[in-house]
């Protein structure tokens, strides 16, 4: 197993960082790594925002409710961005549209690939990271705080910094439940694998919390997906020119 695969397999989300801020050189290195990711048809339909203003970080923390949004080495926000494309087209006397689902997918995938490149680069430099999807708890206000124009919206954040501790790693679903060869496997074919995984996750939580928590993975995701969340996202995206009007 080479060093890159070891690094990838060692990933864990870290939420406690020292007070040391990332240098401009480090930020440029991370953004450069992010930009080296694949991009659909060379569109590069994303932007990366760095948030250093204490008041903005505090406001974003209030949206997220997570303390590490405010306390970290650096806060990045990945933005799905067709604003620059729209403006360049207008300057050229042309008109473009990005209101179809395919355009949204392109932007989301571009931003996500860039972010994962950054995450791996950060971890290779001894930094810790954590994705912040909770910035979408109020996606409209997040956009207002960041001054995002029409054609752009905040997809998620990423905190990076020098870790205070090593954190713990959650086991992912077993290979048998994720990898399907030629034909998709129905749930009954992998039921025993998922049940065994559920028990390991329950044991993990029990050990980590001293018995205060022992829920299974399937219980978690059923509870989460049975609740309607962030219903404003669809409206805000349409207001910004995505998904039609």
Backbone as a ProteinNet text record, in pm:
[ID]
protein_1_A
[PRIMARY]
XXXXXXXXXXXXXXXXXXXXXXXXXXXXXXXXXXXXXXXXXXXXXXXXXXXXXXXXXXXXXXXXXXXXXXXXXXXXXXXXXXXXXXXXXXXXXXXXXXXXXXXXXXXXXXXXXXXXXXXXXXXXXXXXXXXXXXXXXXXXXXXXXXXXXXXXXXXXXXXXXXXXXXXXXXXXXXXXXXXXXXXXXXXXXXXXXXXXXXXXXXXXXXXXXXXXXXXXXXXXXXXXXXXXXXXXXXXXXXXXXXXXX
[TERTIARY]
85.2	0	89.9	72.5	159.5	113.4	193.6	168	38.7	5.1	-118.6	-240.5	-242.5	-356.4	-362.7	-248.9	-246.7	-306.8	-270.1	-323.9	-474.6	-523	-667	-741.8	-687.4	-753.7	-748.8	-662	-648.1	-735.3	-815.1	-894.4	-990.5	-1001	-1105.3	-1133.9	-1257.4	-1294	-1244.4	-1173.9	-1122.2	-1194.1	-1222.9	-1304.9	-1241.7	-1121.7	-1052.3	-914.9	-889	-765.1	-693.7	-562.7	-486.7	-522.6	-468.1	-496.5	-412.4	-320.8	-231.5	-308.6	-294.6	-362.3	-277.4	-342.9	-269.9	-201.8	-80.4	-8.1	-66.1	-38.2	-84.5	-23.7	100.2	164.9	90.7	50.7	-23.6	-159.2	-226.9	-358	-344.4	-241.6	-221.1	-191.2	-115.8	-85.4	-212.3	-298.5	-422.7	-518	-530.4	-619.3	-564.3	-432.1	-371.8	-399.5	-391.5	-423	-569.4	-656.9	-799.7	-825.3	-759.1	-780.7	-727	-640	-583.7	-678.6	-791.1	-889	-952.1	-1008.3	-1081	-1199	-1236	-1349.8	-1425.5	-1555.8	-1637.9	-1622.7	-1575.1	-1563.2	-1486.1	-1398.1	-1314.5	-1397.4	-1518.6	-1608	-1558	-1504.9	-1456.6	-1566.1	-1678.9	-1797.9	-1801.1	-1694.3	-1689.1	-1593.5	-1609.9	-1515.3	-1487.7	-1376.6	-1339.1	-1321.8	-1397.1	-1387.7	-1315.3	-1225.4	-1161	-1222.5	-1261.8	-1328.1	-1236.3	-1187.8	-1099.2	-1158.4	-1258.4	-1322	-1390.6	-1351.8	-1408.9	-1559.7	-1616.1	-1760.9	-1832.6	-1775.5	-1836.3	-1827.3	-1713.1	-1698.4	-1797.6	-1816.9	-1913.3	-2054.7	-2087.9	-2221.7	-2242.6	-2139.6	-2149.8	-2157.2	-2090.3	-2101	-2244.7	-2310.3	-2448.2	-2540.3	-2512.6	-2590.9	-2561.9	-2434.3	-2391.9	-2420.9	-2407.6	-2416.6	-2291.7	-2189.7	-2068.7	-1957.2	-1898.7	-1797.9	-1673.9	-1639.5	-1517.4	-1528.9	-1648.6	-1663	-1596.7	-1594.8	-1533.7	-1389.4	-1359.1	-1227	-1153.2	-1062	-988.7	-867.6	-789.6	-676.2	-719.6	-823.5	-878	-1013.1	-1104.5	-1235.8	-1247	-1267	-1292.9	-1441.6	-1497.5	-1634	-1630.7	-1682.3	-1685.9	-1820.4	-1811.6	-1927.9	-1950.4	-2070.9	-2109	-2128.5	-2056	-2046.5	-2056.5	-2169.4	-2185.6	-2192.1	-2169.4	-2176.1	-2073.3	-1948	-1843.7	-1871	-1928.7	-1961	-2068.5	-2168.6	-2278.5	-2226.1	-2139.2	-2086.4	-1996.7	-1911.8	-1824.8	-1905.9	-2015.2	-2101.2	-2165.2	-2213.4	-2275.9	-2176	-2052	-1948.2	-1920.6	-1939.8	-1917	-2042.3	-2148.9	-2273.6	-2348.8	-2321.6	-2387.2	-2472.8	-2550.5	-2635.2	-2623.8	-2604.5	-2598.2	-2707.5	-2738.7	-2831.8	-2767.5	-2800.1	-2747.3	-2859.1	-2981.2	-3098.9	-3142.7	-3069.3	-3107.1	-3037.7	-3097.6	-3041.6	-2898.1	-2867.7	-2732.6	-2630.9	-2667	-2575.2	-2549.6	-2653.5	-2637.9	-2545.2	-2564.6	-2478.6	-2333.5	-2311.1	-2174.7	-2108.9	-2181	-2124.3	-2096.6	-2191.1	-2174.7	-2057.4	-2048.1	-1938.3	-1804.3	-1797.4	-1672.9	-1624.9	-1715.2	-1678.7	-1637.9	-1707.9	-1678.9	-1543.7	-1513.6	-1383.4	-1270.3	-1289.5	-1188.5	-1169	-1279.1	-1272.1	-1199.9	-1227.6	-1161.9	-1012.1	-974	-831.8	-768.1	-837.9	-786	-774.8	-874.9	-874.2	-753.6	-727.2	-613.3	-482.4	-473.7	-352.2	-328.7	-434.8	-421.8	-373.6	-431.3	-392.3	-249	-205.4	-67.1	32.2	-15.7	69.1	59.1	-9.6	-22.7	-136.8	-222.9	-338.1	-458	-555	-681.6	-789.3	-895	-1004.4	-1138.5	-1242.1	-1378.8	-1469.5	-1550.5	-1649.5	-1762.8	-1820.9	-1926.6	-2049.8	-2131.2	-2254.6	-2359.9	-2343.6	-2444.8	-2449.1	-2359.6	-2373.6	-2500.6	-2557.1	-2683.2	-2804.8	-2780.9	-2894.7	-2973.6	-2905.3	-2970.4	-2888.7	-2912.8	-2830	-2840	-2955.3	-2972.6	-2887.3	-2891	-2813.4	-2663.9	-2623.7	-2482.8	-2437	-2518.1	-2484.8	-2475.7	-2564.9	-2562.4	-2436.7	-2399	-2278.3	-2154.7	-2151.9	-2036	-2044.9	-2157.5	-2174	-2181.2	-2243.9	-2249.5	-2347.9	-2310.3	-2398.4	-2495.1	-2588	-2677.2	-2594.4	-2627.7	-2551.5	-2450.5	-2452.3	-2356.9	-2426	-2394.1	-2445.7	-2343.5	-2346.8	-2253	-2294.4	-2206.9	-2236.2	-2202.4	-2083	-2041.7	-1913.2	-1879.4	-1753.8	-1654.8	-1532.4	-1430.2	-1339.4	-1330.8	-1235.4	-1106.6	-994.7	-864.2	-777.8	-686	-598.7	-507.9	-431.1	-339.1	-415.2	-427.8	-516.6	-465.6	-561.9	-530.6	-517.7	-591.7	-582.6	-602.7	-585.4	-594.3	-737.3	-832.8	-970.4	-988.1	-1102.5	-1130.2	-1189.2	-1173.6	-1216.6	-1339	-1442.1	-1561.2	-1545.8	-1574.6	-1568.4	-1675.5	-1641.7	-1737.2	-1808.8	-1911.8	-1984.8	-1888.7	-1917.6	-1829.3	-1827.8	-1716.7	-1697.2	-1815.3	-1863.7	-1970.7	-2099.9	-2121.1	-2244.5	-2233.6	-2110.9	-2089.2	-2055.4	-1976.2	-1930.2	-2025.2	-2078.4	-2170.9	-2106.7	-2090	-2026.1	-2129	-2137.4	-2224.9	-2373.1	-2422.4	-2563.9	-2577.5	-2666.8	-2687.4	-2738.7	-2677.8	-2721.3	-2835.8	-2943.4	-3055.8	-3022.2	-3101.8	-3069	-3059.1	-3141	-3136.5	-3004.6	-2932.8	-2805.2	-2691.9	-2709.9	-2604	-2654	-2774	-2836.1	-2744.4	-2684.9	-2601.5	-2478.1	-2422.9	-2306.5	-2342.6	-2459.5	-2502.4	-2535.6	-2597.4	-2630	-2502.8	-2400.7	-2274	-2208.4	-2217	-2163.2	-2237	-2369.6	-2450.3	-2402	-2374.8	-2331.4	-2194.2	-2104.1	-1971.8	-1980.9	-2070.1	-2088.4	-2149.2	-2244.2	-2303.4	-2196.6	-2110	-2001.3	-1904.9	-1878.2	-1789.2	-1843.5	-1970.8	-2030.4	-2033.5	-2065.4	-2071.5	-1935.8	-1831.3	-1696.4	-1653.1	-1684.4	-1641.2	-1712.3	-1836.8	-1916.3	-1934.1	-1866.7	-1882.3	-2021.9	-2085.3	-2217.7	-2333.3	-2304.8	-2412	-2483	-2418.4	-2475.9	-2439.7	-2536.4	-2505.7	-2590	-2630.1	-2715.3	-2639.5	-2715.1	-2660	-2660.8	-2578.2	-2573	-2709	-2776.5	-2905.1	-3008.5	-3004.9	-3096.2	-3070.4	-2943.9	-2907.4	-2963.4	-2936.1	-2971.6	-3122.2	-3191.1	-3337.1	-3399.6	-3348.2	-3398.8	-3374.6	-3253	-3218.6	-3300.6	-3308.7	-3375.3	-3527.3	-3580.4	-3725.5	-3773	-3677.5	-3712.5	-3687.6	-3776.3	-3758.6	-3663.2	-3553.9	-3450.3	-3422.4	-3388.7	-3340.4	-3430.6	-3558	-3655.8	-3637.8	-3561	-3538.5	-3435.6	-3358.5	-3250.7	-3305	-3413.5	-3471.2	-3510.6	-3573.2	-3616.4	-3498.5	-3396.3	-3279.8	-3206.7	-3194	-3127.3	-3203.4	-3333.4	-3414	-3402.7	-3396.7	-3378.5	-3244.7	-3148	-3015.3	-2996.5	-3104.3	-3098.4	-3080.1	-3077.2	-3061.4	-3198.1	-3207.5	-3326	-3450.2	-3434.7	-3549	-3623.3	-3727.6	-3803.9	-3943.1
-118.5	0	125	211.8	329.4	440.1	546	651.9	728	744.9	817.3	739.9	609.8	527.7	522.8	515.7	518.1	648.3	758.7	889.1	893.5	846.1	846.5	758.4	641.1	548.1	594.7	690.8	741.3	863.5	903.7	1026.6	1018	1128.4	1146.3	1296.1	1330.8	1471.3	1519.8	1633.6	1692.4	1823.7	1847.3	1962.2	2048.8	2014.2	2095.1	2132	2263.4	2312.1	2406.9	2420.8	2519.2	2658.8	2760.8	2898.5	2943.3	2858.7	2897.8	2908	3022.5	3045	2994	2957.1	2913.8	3033.9	3013.7	3120.3	3138	3254.4	3280.1	3177.7	3140.4	3040.1	2907.1	2866.5	2741.4	2750.3	2864	2882.9	2872.2	2936.4	2930.3	2787.6	2713.5	2574.6	2490.6	2510.2	2433.5	2468.4	2596.8	2638.1	2587.9	2590.3	2538.5	2391.3	2315.4	2172.3	2151.9	2233.9	2223.8	2250	2350.2	2385.7	2281.3	2193.9	2089.6	1971.8	1973.8	1865.6	1866.6	1754	1747.8	1844.8	1896.8	1986.5	1953.6	1949.2	1909.9	2008.2	1958.6	2038.4	2168.4	2169.7	2286.3	2406.7	2382.1	2491.6	2561.4	2484.6	2541.2	2625.1	2560.6	2630.7	2639.3	2692	2707.4	2820.4	2870.1	2962.5	2914.9	2956.9	2922.7	3052.1	3066.9	3186	3153.1	3241	3229.7	3331.5	3288.6	3379.3	3399.7	3523.1	3557.4	3664.3	3736.6	3841.1	3778.2	3817.6	3755.7	3766.4	3879.3	3896.4	3804.7	3788.1	3697.7	3553.1	3516.9	3380.4	3354.6	3454.8	3440.2	3423	3502.4	3493.5	3357.8	3306.6	3175.2	3064.5	3085.4	2988	2981.3	3095.3	3097.5	3020.7	3026.3	2949.7	2801.2	2768.7	2629.5	2566.2	2646.3	2604.9	2528.8	2518.9	2445.5	2542.9	2525.1	2618.6	2624.7	2513	2510.3	2587.6	2632.7	2722.4	2856.9	2892.4	3017.7	2998.3	2884.2	2860.6	2754.4	2799.6	2709.8	2782.5	2711.4	2774.7	2857.4	2812.5	2886.1	2826	2911.5	2867.5	2893.7	2785.5	2795.1	2770.2	2836.6	2808.2	2781.4	2665.7	2627.7	2669.8	2743.6	2808.4	2753.1	2708.2	2677	2811.2	2832.8	2969.2	2973.7	3026.5	3055.3	3205.7	3283.8	3430	3479.2	3434.4	3484.9	3446.7	3327.5	3284.3	3374.8	3406.8	3492.3	3631.4	3686.9	3820.9	3823.9	3722.3	3716.9	3706.7	3630.8	3618.4	3752.1	3824.1	3954.2	4052.9	4049	4137.3	4107.3	3980.9	3939.7	3953.3	4008.9	4025.5	3896.3	3798.1	3669	3646.9	3540.7	3507.2	3357.6	3322.3	3180.8	3151	3024.4	2981.4	2868.2	2862.3	2755.6	2703.5	2707.9	2677.7	2531.7	2449.6	2309	2227.2	2114.5	2029	1988.3	1963.8	1925.1	2032.1	2160.6	2267.5	2266.7	2242.1	2234	2119.2	2004	1888.7	1921.5	1987.1	2024.1	2110.2	2210.9	2299.4	2229	2145.5	2072.3	1974.6	1904	1808.3	1880.5	1988.2	2064.2	2110.6	2169.4	2220.7	2108	1995.6	1883	1819.1	1805.2	1749.6	1840.7	1970.4	2066.7	2057.5	2046.7	2039.8	1914.6	1802.3	1678.8	1683	1745	1765.4	1846.3	1952.5	2035.1	1956.7	1875.2	1797.3	1704.2	1635.5	1543.2	1619.7	1732.9	1814.7	1861.5	1906.8	1955	1845.2	1727.3	1616.9	1571.8	1583.4	1547.5	1644.2	1764.3	1866.2	1864.2	1763.2	1752.7	1833.1	1887.4	1963.9	1871.8	1917.7	1848.8	1928.1	1858.5	1928.3	1871.3	1950.1	1903	1977.3	1904	1966.5	2025.5	2136.1	2205.7	2220.5	2117.2	2125.1	2210.5	2233	2307.1	2455.7	2503.5	2641.2	2655.3	2542.2	2546.2	2548.7	2554.6	2568.6	2695	2797.4	2919.1	2964.5	2899.8	2921.2	3064	3125.7	3264	3359	3343.9	3431.1	3408	3282.4	3253.5	3329.9	3327.9	3401.5	3551.2	3604.8	3747.6	3785.2	3702.6	3728.8	3732.4	3643.8	3633	3725	3795.3	3886.6	3816.5	3699.8	3622.6	3685.9	3695.2	3751.8	3647.3	3691.1	3596.5	3503.6	3376.3	3278.6	3204	3231.5	3165.4	3133.7	3017.9	2985.2	2899.7	2909	2835.9	2690.1	2601.2	2458	2398.8	2425.5	2381.4	2454.2	2445.1	2500.5	2390.1	2430.3	2337.5	2413.5	2365.4	2423.2	2342.7	2411.9	2347.1	2410.4	2334.2	2389.7	2284.6	2328.9	2239.6	2171.8	2039.6	1969	1968.5	1976.9	1964.6	1818.5	1731.2	1588.3	1510.2	1380.3	1296.1	1260.9	1284.2	1249.2	1098.3	1056.2	913.4	891.1	772	740.8	649.7	690.3	607.7	511.8	388.4	287.1	315.2	296.6	312.1	179.3	186	65.2	-38.9	-166.3	-270.5	-272.1	-317.9	-329.1	-398.7	-506	-586	-507.4	-406.5	-328.4	-210.5	-173.6	-55.2	-89.5	-193.4	-228	-327.5	-289.8	-375.4	-404.5	-529.5	-564.6	-609	-531.1	-556.3	-536.7	-589.2	-575.7	-528.7	-432.4	-378.2	-486.6	-495.4	-592.5	-534.7	-608.5	-565.3	-584.8	-521.3	-515.3	-653.6	-748.3	-880.5	-953.2	-913.6	-977.2	-927.3	-810.4	-753.3	-726.5	-777.6	-751.5	-790.7	-908.4	-955.8	-868.2	-818.7	-730.4	-598.8	-544.8	-418.8	-439.2	-549.8	-576.5	-589.4	-654.9	-666.7	-530.4	-449.9	-313.7	-229.7	-239.9	-168.6	-198.7	-324	-362.4	-303.4	-300.4	-242.8	-93.3	-24.6	118.6	143.9	60.9	72.3	54.9	-42.2	-65.9	53	109.9	226	343.2	374.7	486.1	458.5	336.5	300.6	318.3	275.3	287.6	433.7	511.4	650.7	737.9	703.4	787.5	727.5	617.1	553.5	499.3	451.2	391.2	488.7	616.7	716.5	712.5	650.2	644.4	510.7	445.5	317.2	294.8	405.5	391.3	329.7	265.9	200.7	296.6	264.7	349.8	358.9	246	246.3	327.7	323.7	403.5	552.4	589.6	729.8	782.4	708.9	763.3	758.5	661.5	657.4	775.5	804.8	918.7	1049.4	1064.8	1188.3	1205.7	1100.6	1111.6	1112.1	1079	1084	1224.9	1314.7	1452.7	1543	1637.4	1733.3	1842.2	1859	1952	2057	2177.1	2284.2	2303.7	2322.7	2335	2463.3	2558.8	2685.2	2674.4	2565.5	2553.2	2559.6	2488.8	2487.2	2628.1	2702.6	2838.7	2929.6	2924.3	3009.6	2977.5	2849.3	2814.2	2868.5	2858.4	2910.5	3062.9	3129.9	3275.7	3314.6	3224.7	3252.7	3200.1	3157.3	3118.5	2971.5	2889.8	2746.3	2678.4	2563.9	2478	2543.9	2644.4	2709.7	2795	2863	2952.9	2895.7
0	0	0	-99.2	-106	-11.3	-1.3	96.6	69	-58.9	-92.9	-43.3	-68.1	-24.6	128.2	193.5	340.9	392	328.6	368.3	350.1	235.5	208.6	309	336.9	429	573.8	603.3	740.5	766.4	667.7	683.3	800.7	872.8	973.9	985.1	1017.8	1034.3	1169.4	1169.3	1292.7	1321.2	1448.3	1486	1594.4	1636.1	1736.1	1682.2	1676.1	1617.5	1712.6	1692.6	1768.1	1716.1	1779	1737.9	1618.7	1572.8	1463.5	1331.3	1266.5	1139.2	1023.3	915.7	797.7	731.9	686.3	617.5	477.5	417.1	280.8	185	209	124.2	130.4	251.5	267.1	198.9	213.9	150.6	-1	-56.5	-201.4	-246.3	-165.5	-199.1	-201.7	-102.6	-94.6	-208	-237.9	-347.4	-480.1	-497.1	-619.1	-637.1	-527.3	-533.9	-570.3	-512.4	-543.7	-691.2	-746.2	-887	-983.4	-934.9	-1020.2	-1039	-968.5	-982.6	-1121.5	-1160.3	-1287.1	-1283.5	-1401.1	-1412.2	-1540.5	-1532.9	-1647.2	-1762.3	-1877.2	-1999.9	-1978.6	-1877.1	-1849	-1802.9	-1755.2	-1716.4	-1589	-1495	-1367.5	-1300.4	-1278.4	-1229.7	-1077.2	-1020.1	-875	-838.8	-719	-658.3	-516.9	-462.5	-324.9	-247.6	-141.9	-58.3	70.8	109.7	239.3	333.2	450.3	545.4	664.9	680.8	791.8	882.8	833.5	913.3	1034.6	1156.6	1277.4	1285.6	1241.7	1248.9	1150.8	1033.3	935.3	983.2	1041.5	1092.2	1205.4	1289	1398.4	1343.3	1241.6	1181.4	1114.8	1049.5	985.9	1090.7	1203	1312.4	1363.4	1372.9	1420.7	1325.9	1196.1	1099.9	1114.8	1126.1	1133.5	1269.3	1374.9	1516.7	1561.7	1476.4	1511.2	1549.5	1666.8	1716.5	1628.1	1564.7	1485.5	1354.8	1318.1	1204.2	1235.6	1362.5	1406.7	1450.8	1509.4	1566.9	1486.4	1401.7	1311.1	1255.8	1176.9	1110.6	991.2	922.3	808.4	772.3	730.2	683.9	534.8	459.9	316.3	292.3	193.4	149.8	-0.1	-39.5	-180.7	-239.4	-347.8	-408.2	-548.3	-576.9	-714.9	-784.6	-893.5	-945.5	-1097.7	-1147	-1288.9	-1313.3	-1208.7	-1221.8	-1323	-1309.2	-1397.9	-1543.3	-1563.3	-1698.3	-1759.7	-1676.1	-1722.1	-1758.1	-1673.5	-1697.7	-1821	-1837.2	-1954.9	-2082.9	-2077.6	-2194.5	-2228.2	-2128.7	-2151.9	-2210.8	-2162.1	-2215.7	-2362.9	-2398.6	-2537.9	-2623.4	-2564.9	-2638.1	-2656.9	-2573.4	-2580.5	-2456	-2459.3	-2345	-2317.5	-2192.2	-2155.8	-2054	-2039.3	-1935.2	-1857.2	-1730.9	-1644.9	-1555.6	-1608.4	-1527.7	-1535	-1605.1	-1614.8	-1506	-1471.3	-1366.8	-1398.7	-1525.2	-1565.6	-1526.7	-1544.9	-1505.9	-1355.8	-1279.3	-1134.2	-1096.7	-1161.2	-1133.5	-1166.6	-1280.6	-1320.6	-1213.5	-1165.5	-1064.3	-933.4	-890.1	-763.7	-772.3	-885.2	-901.1	-909.6	-987.1	-997.7	-860.5	-783.1	-650.9	-557.3	-565.2	-475.9	-507.8	-636.6	-674.1	-627.9	-644.2	-599.4	-448.7	-376.3	-230.3	-183.5	-247.7	-204.8	-234.8	-345.8	-371.5	-258.8	-217.9	-110	19.4	48.5	171.9	177.2	67.1	63.2	73.9	5.1	12.8	156.3	222.6	360.1	452.7	440.6	527.5	499.7	375	341.9	404.7	440.1	501.8	654.1	708	852.9	911.2	826.1	871.7	890.6	967.3	980.6	910	866.2	796.9	841	817.1	836.6	740.6	666.9	578.9	662	613.7	686.6	597.2	589.6	512	579.3	709.9	786.3	752.6	666.1	617.6	533.9	491.3	416.6	509.4	640.4	732.8	702.5	653.7	603.8	483.8	370.9	253	199.8	218.3	172.7	255.5	386.7	473.5	454.8	435.9	409.1	285.7	181.2	59.5	83.4	166.9	197.8	275.6	372.2	450.9	361.7	262.8	174.5	53.3	38.9	-73.8	-207.9	-212.6	-336.8	-435.9	-561.8	-663.9	-717.8	-801.5	-868.1	-955.7	-952.5	-1027.7	-943.7	-812.4	-722.8	-590.4	-532.9	-400.6	-325.6	-193.8	-108.7	-99.7	-142.8	-139.1	-2.7	46.2	180.1	218.1	343.7	391	420.3	447	494.4	590.5	713.3	807.1	796.8	809.6	806	912.9	966.6	1067.8	1127.9	1225.6	1295.6	1409	1403.3	1497.6	1640.6	1733.1	1875.5	1916.2	1849.7	1877.8	1748.7	1756	1636.7	1597.8	1686.9	1657.5	1647.4	1601.4	1584	1445.2	1394.6	1259.3	1260.1	1186.3	1174.2	1056.9	1081.9	976.7	871.2	745.9	637	609.9	528.6	490.3	432.2	450.6	397.1	244.8	191.6	47	-20.1	39.7	-19.8	-37.1	47.2	39.2	-56.8	-91.9	-173.8	-318.6	-338.3	-472.1	-537.7	-653.5	-729	-864.5	-897.8	-1024.1	-1126.9	-1232.3	-1347.6	-1318.5	-1208.6	-1174.9	-1030.7	-1008.6	-874.4	-779.8	-662.3	-562	-479.6	-466.5	-384.7	-237.2	-152.3	-10.4	54	9.8	71.8	47.5	-57.4	-88.7	0.2	60.5	145	287.4	319.1	449	565.3	557.5	668.3	685.4	574.8	583.2	651.4	618.2	678	825.7	859.2	999.7	1084.8	1030.7	1102.9	1117.8	1013.3	1016.7	1121.1	1123.3	1222.5	1364.3	1391.4	1525.6	1557.8	1461.6	1485.3	1512.1	1439.9	1462	1600.2	1638.5	1772.2	1879.9	1861.4	1957.5	1960.2	1843.2	1833.6	1915.2	1896	1969.1	2119.2	2155.9	2296.9	2364	2294.7	2351.3	2357.5	2252.1	2245.5	2349	2381.6	2472.2	2611.2	2637.1	2767.6	2790.7	2683.3	2694.6	2684	2661.8	2652.5	2516.2	2420.6	2286	2223.7	2159.1	2095.2	1970	1903.5	1786.5	1669.5	1581.9	1464.2	1345.3	1245.7	1126.4	1058.8	1039.9	970.4	1047.3	1179.8	1260.8	1240.4	1232	1210.7	1080.2	972.3	841.1	816.6	873.6	860.2	932	1052	1128.4	1053.8	999.3	929.5	802	721.8	592.2	602.1	719.8	737.7	772.7	798.3	831.9	712.1	690.6	582.9	630.8	557.3	599.7	493	538.6	451	329.9	356.9	249.2	168.5	221.8	152.1	40.1	37.6	-60.7	-202.8	-230.6	-364.2	-407.9	-318	-349.7	-378.4	-293.9	-310.5	-440.6	-473.4	-598.9	-719.5	-714.8	-827.3	-835.8	-722	-722.1	-782.9	-775.8	-829.6	-972.1	-1034.8	-1174.2	-1201.1	-1095.4	-1111.3	-1115	-1178.6	-1178.3	-1237.1	-1319.6	-1381	-1280.8	-1327.9	-1241.5	-1216.6
[MASK]
+++++++++++++++++++++++++++++++++++++++++++++++++++++++++++++++++++++++++++++++++++++++++++++++++++++++++++++++++++++++++++++++++++++++++++++++++++++++++++++++++++++++++++++++++++++++++++++++++++++++++++++++++++++++++++++++++++++++++++++++++++++

